[in-house]
Amino acid sequence: MMPDYELMLDAYSKAGGVPAVFKDSDVAHLVVHRNKVIGSHLIPGLVLTPKETETGVNIDFRVEKGVKIERPVHLCFGIIPKEGIQEINIKASVQDGAGVKLLAHCVFPNAVKVIHKMQADITIGDNAYYEYNEVHFHGDTGGVEVIPRARVKVGRHSRLVTNFSLVHGRVGTFDLDYDTEVLDDSVLEMTARVYGYGDDLIKIREAGRLIGANSRGLIKSRVAVKDNAQSEIINELTATAPHARGHVDCIEVIQGRARAQAIPIVNVTHELAKVTHEAAIGSVDKKQVETLMARGVEEEKAIDIVVSGLLK
């Protein structure tokens, strides 16, 4: 039997990752299987301290003042067996003038009864940059419960970007809740892409509070559900400062007996601020499907291609 590290890298590869990065001395990384740190590497200017717990790992993450991490930091979290629980608690700080991009893969290829919880408290200083990209790879049984939580504070003249993707394998039960506060002249961009089928349950809440003058915010969701899957998407932007600007953009596609709900919330309390929104729920574009079918693509495959295009 392959050891846990090799099994994790195999699942990481199937999720779209490139295992070779874990051998690159210029790339920082951390690999966690269940509650064990099975691989790690640091580079100058980055503090990454994991502490194993009974059910997961607590992580202190810090990019030191003025340090720009040139290459993405790679994280891999997962559970290879059919059952297990993993609780990841992250306390992150990107100090003034610093910048970093993270690429996290969460892999649960054999899950029948798996729970993955993540709680992140993130502070981004002034003139700083933080980008967090999270990609999930699940098996086909739907036996995963994913519960990510994040609370983020963004300083002045800074930028926060988050991208969440769960489009490979059954979703299972997914309940995401991100809340962000943005100060003067800073930018927030949050994007989520999820594809649910079977009896998957999807709940997403992403909220941004533009409390600084000239702050900007964009919250975007792309969700597709089919069979008996259900989704509820709550995107919320609040602008309370002069010249704050924000936009909420949610598109959901339904097929079969699926159900989808979109709840855009915009709240403006300053006469010089502005927030807009658009939300749409509907079926797959028939013209696009018919065009593909006219080229010899079977209907079910054509629908999958159109949905995949939306999620990309």
Short mmCIF file of the C-alpha atoms (twelve columns), coordinates in Angstrom:
data_MODEL
# 
_entry.id   MODEL 
# 
loop_
_atom_site.group_PDB 
_atom_site.id 
_atom_site.type_symbol 
_atom_site.label_atom_id 
_atom_site.label_alt_id 
_atom_site.label_comp_id 
_atom_site.label_asym_id 
_atom_site.label_seq_id 
_atom_site.Cartn_x 
_atom_site.Cartn_y 
_atom_site.Cartn_z 
_atom_site.pdbx_PDB_model_num 
ATOM 1   C CA . MET A 1   0.000   0.000  0.000   1 
ATOM 2   C CA . MET A 2   1.226   3.485  -0.848  1 
ATOM 3   C CA . PRO A 3   2.138   5.677  2.162   1 
ATOM 4   C CA . ASP A 4   -0.098  8.623  3.030   1 
ATOM 5   C CA . TYR A 5   2.243   11.179 1.444   1 
ATOM 6   C CA . GLU A 6   2.219   9.463  -1.950  1 
ATOM 7   C CA . LEU A 7   -1.552  8.951  -1.778  1 
ATOM 8   C CA . MET A 8   -2.021  12.639 -0.996  1 
ATOM 9   C CA . LEU A 9   0.163   13.673 -3.909  1 
ATOM 10  C CA . ASP A 10  -1.753  11.319 -6.211  1 
ATOM 11  C CA . ALA A 11  -5.052  12.930 -5.173  1 
ATOM 12  C CA . TYR A 12  -3.409  16.371 -5.435  1 
ATOM 13  C CA . SER A 13  -2.443  15.602 -9.019  1 
ATOM 14  C CA . LYS A 14  -5.997  14.495 -9.858  1 
ATOM 15  C CA . ALA A 15  -7.245  17.777 -8.428  1 
ATOM 16  C CA . GLY A 16  -5.123  19.660 -10.960 1 
ATOM 17  C CA . GLY A 17  -2.041  20.233 -8.825  1 
ATOM 18  C CA . VAL A 18  1.544   19.688 -9.945  1 
ATOM 19  C CA . PRO A 19  3.362   17.497 -7.370  1 
ATOM 20  C CA . ALA A 20  6.757   18.638 -8.641  1 
ATOM 21  C CA . VAL A 21  6.324   21.923 -6.738  1 
ATOM 22  C CA . PHE A 22  6.857   20.032 -3.473  1 
ATOM 23  C CA . LYS A 23  10.432  19.309 -4.573  1 
ATOM 24  C CA . ASP A 24  11.199  22.913 -5.556  1 
ATOM 25  C CA . SER A 25  13.352  24.618 -2.937  1 
ATOM 26  C CA . ASP A 26  12.057  28.037 -4.047  1 
ATOM 27  C CA . VAL A 27  8.422   27.146 -3.290  1 
ATOM 28  C CA . ALA A 28  6.964   27.089 0.220   1 
ATOM 29  C CA . HIS A 29  4.477   24.298 0.931   1 
ATOM 30  C CA . LEU A 30  2.537   22.431 3.583   1 
ATOM 31  C CA . VAL A 31  0.879   19.004 3.268   1 
ATOM 32  C CA . VAL A 32  -1.578  17.841 5.942   1 
ATOM 33  C CA . HIS A 33  -3.264  14.437 6.031   1 
ATOM 34  C CA . ARG A 34  -6.082  14.355 8.570   1 
ATOM 35  C CA . ASN A 35  -4.254  15.745 11.656  1 
ATOM 36  C CA . LYS A 36  -0.680  14.993 10.616  1 
ATOM 37  C CA . VAL A 37  1.800   17.306 8.913   1 
ATOM 38  C CA . ILE A 38  3.459   15.011 6.379   1 
ATOM 39  C CA . GLY A 39  5.342   17.594 4.329   1 
ATOM 40  C CA . SER A 40  6.510   21.207 4.714   1 
ATOM 41  C CA . HIS A 41  9.054   23.701 3.431   1 
ATOM 42  C CA . LEU A 42  9.612   27.391 4.214   1 
ATOM 43  C CA . ILE A 43  11.304  30.276 2.433   1 
ATOM 44  C CA . PRO A 44  12.712  33.551 3.820   1 
ATOM 45  C CA . GLY A 45  10.123  36.138 4.852   1 
ATOM 46  C CA . LEU A 46  7.393   33.573 5.437   1 
ATOM 47  C CA . VAL A 47  6.463   32.175 8.832   1 
ATOM 48  C CA . LEU A 48  4.351   29.013 8.637   1 
ATOM 49  C CA . THR A 49  4.008   27.168 11.929  1 
ATOM 50  C CA . PRO A 50  1.663   24.154 12.094  1 
ATOM 51  C CA . LYS A 51  0.648   22.515 15.355  1 
ATOM 52  C CA . GLU A 52  -1.054  19.141 15.280  1 
ATOM 53  C CA . THR A 53  -4.219  18.698 17.360  1 
ATOM 54  C CA . GLU A 54  -6.434  15.720 18.089  1 
ATOM 55  C CA . THR A 55  -8.701  16.468 15.117  1 
ATOM 56  C CA . GLY A 56  -6.611  18.591 12.791  1 
ATOM 57  C CA . VAL A 57  -3.921  21.261 12.629  1 
ATOM 58  C CA . ASN A 58  -3.635  24.832 13.930  1 
ATOM 59  C CA . ILE A 59  -1.587  27.020 11.595  1 
ATOM 60  C CA . ASP A 60  0.111   30.352 12.246  1 
ATOM 61  C CA . PHE A 61  0.867   32.031 8.927   1 
ATOM 62  C CA . ARG A 62  2.697   35.337 8.536   1 
ATOM 63  C CA . VAL A 63  4.289   37.244 5.674   1 
ATOM 64  C CA . GLU A 64  6.758   39.681 7.167   1 
ATOM 65  C CA . LYS A 65  6.678   43.408 6.538   1 
ATOM 66  C CA . GLY A 66  7.663   44.448 3.024   1 
ATOM 67  C CA . VAL A 67  8.217   40.869 1.804   1 
ATOM 68  C CA . LYS A 68  6.770   39.908 -1.568  1 
ATOM 69  C CA . ILE A 69  6.546   36.134 -1.981  1 
ATOM 70  C CA . GLU A 70  7.233   35.737 -5.690  1 
ATOM 71  C CA . ARG A 71  5.868   32.211 -6.206  1 
ATOM 72  C CA . PRO A 72  2.590   30.785 -4.871  1 
ATOM 73  C CA . VAL A 73  2.612   29.031 -1.520  1 
ATOM 74  C CA . HIS A 74  1.150   25.539 -2.004  1 
ATOM 75  C CA . LEU A 75  -1.105  23.954 0.605   1 
ATOM 76  C CA . CYS A 76  -2.613  20.469 0.463   1 
ATOM 77  C CA . PHE A 77  -5.212  19.311 2.986   1 
ATOM 78  C CA . GLY A 78  -7.059  16.018 2.824   1 
ATOM 79  C CA . ILE A 79  -8.253  12.686 4.125   1 
ATOM 80  C CA . ILE A 80  -7.542  9.561  2.098   1 
ATOM 81  C CA . PRO A 81  -9.616  6.930  4.017   1 
ATOM 82  C CA . LYS A 82  -13.401 6.693  3.685   1 
ATOM 83  C CA . GLU A 83  -14.032 8.205  7.116   1 
ATOM 84  C CA . GLY A 84  -12.456 10.910 9.220   1 
ATOM 85  C CA . ILE A 85  -12.540 14.478 10.470  1 
ATOM 86  C CA . GLN A 86  -10.142 17.314 9.741   1 
ATOM 87  C CA . GLU A 87  -10.259 20.698 11.466  1 
ATOM 88  C CA . ILE A 88  -7.917  23.357 10.096  1 
ATOM 89  C CA . ASN A 89  -7.597  26.581 12.100  1 
ATOM 90  C CA . ILE A 90  -5.583  29.316 10.426  1 
ATOM 91  C CA . LYS A 91  -4.413  32.587 11.933  1 
ATOM 92  C CA . ALA A 92  -2.872  34.589 9.091   1 
ATOM 93  C CA . SER A 93  -1.199  37.970 8.876   1 
ATOM 94  C CA . VAL A 94  0.124   39.762 5.809   1 
ATOM 95  C CA . GLN A 95  2.035   42.703 7.192   1 
ATOM 96  C CA . ASP A 96  2.357   46.199 5.721   1 
ATOM 97  C CA . GLY A 97  3.801   46.254 2.217   1 
ATOM 98  C CA . ALA A 98  3.838   42.465 1.937   1 
ATOM 99  C CA . GLY A 99  2.256   40.239 -0.718  1 
ATOM 100 C CA . VAL A 100 1.486   36.554 -1.155  1 
ATOM 101 C CA . LYS A 101 -0.561  34.177 -3.281  1 
ATOM 102 C CA . LEU A 102 -1.717  30.830 -1.887  1 
ATOM 103 C CA . LEU A 103 -2.927  27.790 -3.789  1 
ATOM 104 C CA . ALA A 104 -4.741  25.279 -1.572  1 
ATOM 105 C CA . HIS A 105 -5.988  21.869 -2.713  1 
ATOM 106 C CA . CYS A 106 -8.426  19.976 -0.480  1 
ATOM 107 C CA . VAL A 107 -8.714  16.317 -1.483  1 
ATOM 108 C CA . PHE A 108 -11.165 13.659 -0.282  1 
ATOM 109 C CA . PRO A 109 -11.165 11.055 -3.069  1 
ATOM 110 C CA . ASN A 110 -12.663 8.120  -1.132  1 
ATOM 111 C CA . ALA A 111 -14.976 9.928  1.267   1 
ATOM 112 C CA . VAL A 112 -18.032 8.144  2.629   1 
ATOM 113 C CA . LYS A 113 -18.228 9.907  5.989   1 
ATOM 114 C CA . VAL A 114 -15.723 12.749 6.060   1 
ATOM 115 C CA . ILE A 115 -15.962 16.163 7.742   1 
ATOM 116 C CA . HIS A 116 -13.603 18.993 6.795   1 
ATOM 117 C CA . LYS A 117 -13.809 22.212 8.806   1 
ATOM 118 C CA . MET A 118 -11.737 25.324 8.245   1 
ATOM 119 C CA . GLN A 119 -11.686 28.464 10.395  1 
ATOM 120 C CA . ALA A 120 -9.484  31.321 9.196   1 
ATOM 121 C CA . ASP A 121 -8.824  34.674 10.845  1 
ATOM 122 C CA . ILE A 122 -6.875  36.858 8.441   1 
ATOM 123 C CA . THR A 123 -5.410  40.334 8.841   1 
ATOM 124 C CA . ILE A 124 -4.012  42.178 5.828   1 
ATOM 125 C CA . GLY A 125 -1.958  45.289 6.523   1 
ATOM 126 C CA . ASP A 126 -1.611  48.511 4.539   1 
ATOM 127 C CA . ASN A 127 -0.271  48.467 0.958   1 
ATOM 128 C CA . ALA A 128 -0.462  44.667 1.036   1 
ATOM 129 C CA . TYR A 129 -1.759  41.899 -1.220  1 
ATOM 130 C CA . TYR A 130 -3.297  38.535 -0.333  1 
ATOM 131 C CA . GLU A 131 -4.727  36.021 -2.790  1 
ATOM 132 C CA . TYR A 132 -6.206  32.706 -1.696  1 
ATOM 133 C CA . ASN A 133 -7.216  30.082 -4.251  1 
ATOM 134 C CA . GLU A 134 -8.911  26.922 -2.975  1 
ATOM 135 C CA . VAL A 135 -9.647  23.927 -5.208  1 
ATOM 136 C CA . HIS A 136 -11.550 20.860 -3.993  1 
ATOM 137 C CA . PHE A 137 -11.435 17.316 -5.326  1 
ATOM 138 C CA . HIS A 138 -14.083 14.931 -3.995  1 
ATOM 139 C CA . GLY A 139 -15.039 11.352 -4.784  1 
ATOM 140 C CA . ASP A 140 -18.324 10.250 -6.335  1 
ATOM 141 C CA . THR A 141 -20.223 9.173  -3.214  1 
ATOM 142 C CA . GLY A 142 -21.152 12.578 -1.803  1 
ATOM 143 C CA . GLY A 143 -19.957 11.550 1.646   1 
ATOM 144 C CA . VAL A 144 -18.199 14.830 2.427   1 
ATOM 145 C CA . GLU A 145 -19.255 17.682 4.686   1 
ATOM 146 C CA . VAL A 146 -17.218 20.835 4.054   1 
ATOM 147 C CA . ILE A 147 -17.592 23.794 6.416   1 
ATOM 148 C CA . PRO A 148 -15.206 26.718 5.672   1 
ATOM 149 C CA . ARG A 149 -15.335 29.929 7.700   1 
ATOM 150 C CA . ALA A 150 -13.217 33.050 7.253   1 
ATOM 151 C CA . ARG A 151 -13.093 36.478 8.883   1 
ATOM 152 C CA . VAL A 152 -10.848 38.956 7.087   1 
ATOM 153 C CA . LYS A 153 -9.741  42.530 7.788   1 
ATOM 154 C CA . VAL A 154 -8.132  44.449 4.937   1 
ATOM 155 C CA . GLY A 155 -6.043  47.541 5.636   1 
ATOM 156 C CA . ARG A 156 -5.564  50.636 3.487   1 
ATOM 157 C CA . HIS A 157 -4.401  50.637 -0.142  1 
ATOM 158 C CA . SER A 158 -4.487  46.832 -0.160  1 
ATOM 159 C CA . ARG A 159 -6.070  44.033 -2.172  1 
ATOM 160 C CA . LEU A 160 -7.786  40.772 -1.228  1 
ATOM 161 C CA . VAL A 161 -8.660  38.109 -3.806  1 
ATOM 162 C CA . THR A 162 -10.353 34.779 -3.002  1 
ATOM 163 C CA . ASN A 163 -11.292 32.062 -5.479  1 
ATOM 164 C CA . PHE A 164 -13.135 28.923 -4.443  1 
ATOM 165 C CA . SER A 165 -13.733 26.007 -6.840  1 
ATOM 166 C CA . LEU A 166 -15.581 22.736 -6.213  1 
ATOM 167 C CA . VAL A 167 -16.406 21.243 -9.586  1 
ATOM 168 C CA . HIS A 168 -14.773 17.779 -9.454  1 
ATOM 169 C CA . GLY A 169 -16.696 14.955 -7.788  1 
ATOM 170 C CA . ARG A 170 -19.813 15.114 -5.632  1 
ATOM 171 C CA . VAL A 171 -20.124 18.161 -3.419  1 
ATOM 172 C CA . GLY A 172 -21.885 16.373 -0.557  1 
ATOM 173 C CA . THR A 173 -22.805 19.052 1.983   1 
ATOM 174 C CA . PHE A 174 -21.103 22.410 1.575   1 
ATOM 175 C CA . ASP A 175 -21.576 25.414 3.865   1 
ATOM 176 C CA . LEU A 176 -19.262 28.380 3.243   1 
ATOM 177 C CA . ASP A 177 -19.340 31.633 5.214   1 
ATOM 178 C CA . TYR A 178 -16.814 34.409 4.490   1 
ATOM 179 C CA . ASP A 179 -16.995 37.890 6.033   1 
ATOM 180 C CA . THR A 180 -14.634 40.708 5.069   1 
ATOM 181 C CA . GLU A 181 -14.027 44.300 6.201   1 
ATOM 182 C CA . VAL A 182 -12.266 46.692 3.802   1 
ATOM 183 C CA . LEU A 183 -10.625 50.028 4.644   1 
ATOM 184 C CA . ASP A 184 -9.686  53.093 2.553   1 
ATOM 185 C CA . ASP A 185 -8.657  52.665 -1.108  1 
ATOM 186 C CA . SER A 186 -8.606  48.869 -0.868  1 
ATOM 187 C CA . VAL A 187 -10.143 46.242 -3.144  1 
ATOM 188 C CA . LEU A 188 -12.064 43.047 -2.417  1 
ATOM 189 C CA . GLU A 189 -12.723 40.338 -5.016  1 
ATOM 190 C CA . MET A 190 -14.471 37.103 -3.999  1 
ATOM 191 C CA . THR A 191 -15.465 34.371 -6.458  1 
ATOM 192 C CA . ALA A 192 -17.068 30.968 -5.872  1 
ATOM 193 C CA . ARG A 193 -17.706 28.202 -8.438  1 
ATOM 194 C CA . VAL A 194 -19.573 25.023 -7.436  1 
ATOM 195 C CA . TYR A 195 -21.231 22.173 -9.365  1 
ATOM 196 C CA . GLY A 196 -23.667 20.016 -7.420  1 
ATOM 197 C CA . TYR A 197 -25.599 16.927 -8.443  1 
ATOM 198 C CA . GLY A 198 -27.274 13.896 -6.882  1 
ATOM 199 C CA . ASP A 199 -28.623 15.116 -3.545  1 
ATOM 200 C CA . ASP A 200 -25.839 17.616 -2.862  1 
ATOM 201 C CA . LEU A 201 -26.581 20.568 -0.589  1 
ATOM 202 C CA . ILE A 202 -24.819 23.882 -1.270  1 
ATOM 203 C CA . LYS A 203 -24.948 26.975 0.905   1 
ATOM 204 C CA . ILE A 204 -22.716 29.971 0.271   1 
ATOM 205 C CA . ARG A 205 -22.614 33.258 2.155   1 
ATOM 206 C CA . GLU A 206 -20.007 35.798 1.130   1 
ATOM 207 C CA . ALA A 207 -20.201 39.238 2.697   1 
ATOM 208 C CA . GLY A 208 -18.119 42.363 2.250   1 
ATOM 209 C CA . ARG A 209 -18.248 45.565 4.267   1 
ATOM 210 C CA . LEU A 210 -16.800 48.578 2.466   1 
ATOM 211 C CA . ILE A 211 -16.139 50.841 5.429   1 
ATOM 212 C CA . GLY A 212 -13.239 52.788 3.941   1 
ATOM 213 C CA . ALA A 213 -13.369 55.752 1.562   1 
ATOM 214 C CA . ASN A 214 -12.856 54.779 -2.103  1 
ATOM 215 C CA . SER A 215 -12.976 51.080 -1.256  1 
ATOM 216 C CA . ARG A 216 -14.106 48.623 -3.941  1 
ATOM 217 C CA . GLY A 217 -15.820 45.245 -3.775  1 
ATOM 218 C CA . LEU A 218 -16.895 42.498 -6.164  1 
ATOM 219 C CA . ILE A 219 -18.629 39.288 -5.078  1 
ATOM 220 C CA . LYS A 220 -19.283 36.767 -7.840  1 
ATOM 221 C CA . SER A 221 -20.886 33.302 -7.743  1 
ATOM 222 C CA . ARG A 222 -21.303 30.704 -10.477 1 
ATOM 223 C CA . VAL A 223 -23.264 27.654 -9.342  1 
ATOM 224 C CA . ALA A 224 -24.817 24.762 -11.265 1 
ATOM 225 C CA . VAL A 225 -27.109 22.120 -9.756  1 
ATOM 226 C CA . LYS A 226 -28.821 19.107 -11.307 1 
ATOM 227 C CA . ASP A 227 -30.717 15.952 -10.265 1 
ATOM 228 C CA . ASN A 228 -32.012 16.644 -6.718  1 
ATOM 229 C CA . ALA A 229 -29.253 19.027 -5.647  1 
ATOM 230 C CA . GLN A 230 -30.107 22.267 -3.833  1 
ATOM 231 C CA . SER A 231 -28.278 25.578 -3.551  1 
ATOM 232 C CA . GLU A 232 -28.721 28.759 -1.565  1 
ATOM 233 C CA . ILE A 233 -26.413 31.662 -2.409  1 
ATOM 234 C CA . ILE A 234 -26.281 34.778 -0.229  1 
ATOM 235 C CA . ASN A 235 -24.029 37.538 -1.528  1 
ATOM 236 C CA . GLU A 236 -23.915 40.665 0.597   1 
ATOM 237 C CA . LEU A 237 -22.172 44.010 0.106   1 
ATOM 238 C CA . THR A 238 -22.458 46.952 2.492   1 
ATOM 239 C CA . ALA A 239 -21.032 50.399 1.694   1 
ATOM 240 C CA . THR A 240 -20.813 52.944 4.489   1 
ATOM 241 C CA . ALA A 241 -18.031 55.262 3.287   1 
ATOM 242 C CA . PRO A 242 -17.769 58.043 0.677   1 
ATOM 243 C CA . HIS A 243 -17.099 56.864 -2.884  1 
ATOM 244 C CA . ALA A 244 -17.195 53.209 -1.938  1 
ATOM 245 C CA . ARG A 245 -18.273 51.087 -4.912  1 
ATOM 246 C CA . GLY A 246 -19.439 47.484 -5.067  1 
ATOM 247 C CA . HIS A 247 -21.138 44.916 -7.284  1 
ATOM 248 C CA . VAL A 248 -22.769 41.537 -6.636  1 
ATOM 249 C CA . ASP A 249 -23.002 39.068 -9.536  1 
ATOM 250 C CA . CYS A 250 -24.696 35.666 -9.109  1 
ATOM 251 C CA . ILE A 251 -25.641 33.175 -11.833 1 
ATOM 252 C CA . GLU A 252 -27.149 29.763 -11.074 1 
ATOM 253 C CA . VAL A 253 -28.054 27.055 -13.569 1 
ATOM 254 C CA . ILE A 254 -30.557 24.305 -12.716 1 
ATOM 255 C CA . GLN A 255 -31.301 20.979 -14.390 1 
ATOM 256 C CA . GLY A 256 -33.714 18.173 -13.589 1 
ATOM 257 C CA . ARG A 257 -35.428 18.464 -10.188 1 
ATOM 258 C CA . ALA A 258 -32.752 20.698 -8.692  1 
ATOM 259 C CA . ARG A 259 -33.632 23.809 -6.702  1 
ATOM 260 C CA . ALA A 260 -31.685 27.055 -6.529  1 
ATOM 261 C CA . GLN A 261 -32.059 30.237 -4.516  1 
ATOM 262 C CA . ALA A 262 -30.109 33.472 -4.941  1 
ATOM 263 C CA . ILE A 263 -30.254 36.233 -2.305  1 
ATOM 264 C CA . PRO A 264 -28.284 39.362 -3.239  1 
ATOM 265 C CA . ILE A 265 -28.132 41.865 -0.380  1 
ATOM 266 C CA . VAL A 266 -26.941 45.414 -0.976  1 
ATOM 267 C CA . ASN A 267 -26.856 47.983 1.782   1 
ATOM 268 C CA . VAL A 268 -25.717 51.587 1.334   1 
ATOM 269 C CA . THR A 269 -25.649 54.111 4.172   1 
ATOM 270 C CA . HIS A 270 -23.616 56.943 2.626   1 
ATOM 271 C CA . GLU A 271 -24.950 59.275 -0.033  1 
ATOM 272 C CA . LEU A 272 -21.698 59.104 -2.030  1 
ATOM 273 C CA . ALA A 273 -21.466 55.310 -2.055  1 
ATOM 274 C CA . LYS A 274 -22.963 52.924 -4.616  1 
ATOM 275 C CA . VAL A 275 -23.551 49.177 -4.801  1 
ATOM 276 C CA . THR A 276 -25.208 47.330 -7.689  1 
ATOM 277 C CA . HIS A 277 -26.312 43.737 -8.131  1 
ATOM 278 C CA . GLU A 278 -27.501 41.204 -10.678 1 
ATOM 279 C CA . ALA A 279 -28.774 37.681 -10.089 1 
ATOM 280 C CA . ALA A 280 -30.063 35.103 -12.540 1 
ATOM 281 C CA . ILE A 281 -31.380 31.556 -12.164 1 
ATOM 282 C CA . GLY A 282 -32.353 29.446 -15.153 1 
ATOM 283 C CA . SER A 283 -31.723 26.465 -17.335 1 
ATOM 284 C CA . VAL A 284 -28.794 25.832 -19.630 1 
ATOM 285 C CA . ASP A 285 -28.729 28.004 -22.748 1 
ATOM 286 C CA . LYS A 286 -30.616 25.906 -25.319 1 
ATOM 287 C CA . LYS A 287 -28.996 27.576 -28.310 1 
ATOM 288 C CA . GLN A 288 -25.511 26.679 -27.082 1 
ATOM 289 C CA . VAL A 289 -26.605 23.078 -26.482 1 
ATOM 290 C CA . GLU A 290 -28.236 22.843 -29.911 1 
ATOM 291 C CA . THR A 291 -25.124 24.247 -31.579 1 
ATOM 292 C CA . LEU A 292 -22.972 21.549 -29.988 1 
ATOM 293 C CA . MET A 293 -25.503 18.820 -30.853 1 
ATOM 294 C CA . ALA A 294 -25.476 19.981 -34.474 1 
ATOM 295 C CA . ARG A 295 -21.743 19.227 -34.445 1 
ATOM 296 C CA . GLY A 296 -22.348 15.662 -33.324 1 
ATOM 297 C CA . VAL A 297 -22.119 16.045 -29.539 1 
ATOM 298 C CA . GLU A 298 -24.679 14.044 -27.547 1 
ATOM 299 C CA . GLU A 299 -27.175 16.137 -25.579 1 
ATOM 300 C CA . GLU A 300 -25.977 15.199 -22.083 1 
ATOM 301 C CA . LYS A 301 -22.365 15.831 -23.035 1 
ATOM 302 C CA . ALA A 302 -23.333 19.130 -24.671 1 
ATOM 303 C CA . ILE A 303 -25.035 20.277 -21.468 1 
ATOM 304 C CA . ASP A 304 -21.947 19.371 -19.437 1 
ATOM 305 C CA . ILE A 305 -19.749 21.377 -21.803 1 
ATOM 306 C CA . VAL A 306 -21.967 24.467 -21.474 1 
ATOM 307 C CA . VAL A 307 -22.071 24.177 -17.676 1 
ATOM 308 C CA . SER A 308 -18.298 23.654 -17.509 1 
ATOM 309 C CA . GLY A 309 -17.837 26.796 -19.573 1 
ATOM 310 C CA . LEU A 310 -19.941 28.767 -17.112 1 
ATOM 311 C CA . LEU A 311 -17.957 27.471 -14.145 1 
ATOM 312 C CA . LYS A 312 -14.623 28.329 -15.764 1 
# 
